[in-house]
Amino acid sequence: MKDVARRSQAIRERYHQLELKQDGHTWTTEQDALAFLTDAGLVGRQIIARTGSWPADGDGQLLRDKLGESIWWLTILAQENGIDIEQATAHFLETKEIQLKK
């Protein structure tokens, strides 16, 4: 996950340059969170499409792309808020494993 975090940050820095050109400022953490929620919604829409309740996009590539982009956004949001995503994920998994053993 460390490589994912490093690569995610490098890509985010490139997007910051585009935001400066387009908007005159980089996006805030709140804007990043909204962008993540938009992509998370698209993941849900694509899951619904896979079950036949929504028109499908074809081969499912959009679902794969949006899942990857959602992980990217979560990595960025963690970094912006001083959270180690690897530690946070490990803690979550360990907690759930303990809870579910009961």
N, C-alpha and C positions, 0 to 999 in steps of 0.2 A: 504493500500500500504506500510505502514511502515514495516509490517511483511514480505512482499515480498522483500523489500530492505534489511532487516536484513538477511533473509535466503539466498538471492542472494549473498551477500557479504561473508557469511560463505562458501558457495559452491565455490566462486571465489578463496578464500584463499586456499582451498584444491587443486584446479587446479594449483595455483601458485606452490605448492609443487611438483606436477607432472612435471610442466614445468622446475623447477630447476633440477630435476633428468634427464629429457630428453634433455634439451637444455643448461643447466648450468645457465640459467637466466629466470626470469619471462617474460611473454609477455608484450610488450609495449601497450599503448592505441591504437596505430595505428594497431597493430596486432589484438587487441580485436575488433576494428571497422571492419576490414576485415572479421573476423570470423562472426560478426553480418551480414554483407552484404551477405556472403555465405549462411547463414541460411535464410535470407530474400529472396534470390533468390530461395531457395528450397521451401519456402512458395508459391511463384509465380508458380513454376513448379507443385506443388501439386494442386493448384487452377485450373490450366489448365487441369490437369488429371481428376479432378472432373467434368469438363465440357465435357470430352471425347476427348479432343484434344491432349492428351498425355497418355501413358499407366498408368493405375491406380495401386496403391500399395495394393489395397484390401479394407480394412475397413476404411481408412482415418486416421489411427493412426499416420502416419508420419506427416500429416498436423497438427494434434493436438499437436504433440511433437514439431514441428518446430515453431508453433505459440507461444507456451510456452517458448521455448528457445529464440525466438526473444525478447519477453518481458524481459526475464532474461538478455540478452545482453544489451538491452536499459537501464535497471536499473543499470547495472554495468558501462556502458559508462557514464551515468549521474553522478554516484558517483565519477568516476575517474576524472571528469571535474568539480567537486564542484557544481553540480546542484541537487537540491531536485526534484526528479522525480514527486512526488505528487504535488508539487507547480507548476512545469512546465506543467503538464497535466491539472491541474485546470485552469491555466492561458490560455492555448490553448483553452480549452472548453468554457470558459467565453468569450474570444475574438470572437470565431466563432459564439457563440449564439448571441452576440451583432451584429456582421456583418450581420448575416442572418435574423435579425429582420427588417432590412432596406428594 
